[in-house]
């Protein structure tokens, strides 16, 4: 059977909340820029496959969309 404890229950180490906030901020920033890159890739792929724009124009479209959205997302 289980023992009955009457003393304090161990709750683990003290939390470093400033480190938690930094990690969360880095996660949100990484997620934001990852979504921007993925959307830019999809739009550039659509321009390449469904128009007669070509590979160079699609790549330039990707760069413009990535840089522009990155600047707006700051």
C-alpha positions in Angstrom: 0.0 0.0 0.0 1.0 3.6 -0.5 2.7 5.5 2.3 0.9 8.5 3.8 3.1 11.6 3.6 2.6 14.4 6.0 5.4 16.7 4.9 5.7 19.1 1.9 5.3 17.7 -1.5 8.2 18.2 -3.9 7.1 20.5 -6.7 10.4 20.6 -8.6 12.9 23.3 -9.3 12.1 26.9 -9.3 10.9 28.3 -12.6 13.0 30.7 -14.7 10.2 32.8 -16.1 12.5 35.1 -18.1 13.9 32.1 -19.9 10.4 30.8 -20.6 9.4 34.2 -22.0 12.5 34.2 -24.3 11.8 30.7 -25.5 8.1 31.5 -26.3 9.1 34.7 -28.1 11.6 32.8 -30.2 9.0 30.1 -31.0 6.4 32.7 -32.1 8.9 34.5 -34.2 10.1 31.3 -35.9 6.5 30.2 -36.5 5.6 33.6 -38.0 8.6 33.7 -40.4 8.1 30.0 -41.3 4.5 30.7 -42.4 5.7 33.7 -44.4 8.2 31.6 -46.3 5.8 28.7 -46.9 3.1 31.1 -48.3 5.7 32.8 -50.5 6.9 29.4 -51.8 3.3 28.3 -52.6 2.6 31.5 -54.5 5.8 31.3 -56.4 5.1 27.6 -57.3 1.6 28.6 -58.5 3.1 31.3 -60.7 5.6 28.8 -62.1 3.2 26.0 -62.8 0.0 27.8 -63.8 1.4 30.8 -65.8 4.0 31.2 -68.5 6.2 33.3 -66.1 9.1 30.9 -65.9 11.5 29.9 -63.2 13.5 33.2 -62.9 10.3 35.3 -62.5 8.9 32.8 -60.0 12.1 33.0 -58.0 12.1 36.8 -58.1 8.4 36.7 -57.0 9.4 34.5 -54.1 12.2 36.9 -53.0 9.9 39.9 -53.3 7.1 38.3 -51.3 9.4 36.9 -48.6 11.3 40.2 -48.1 8.1 42.3 -48.3 6.1 40.2 -45.9 9.1 39.9 -43.5 9.4 43.7 -43.3 5.6 44.0 -42.8 5.7 41.3 -40.0 8.1 43.2 -37.8 
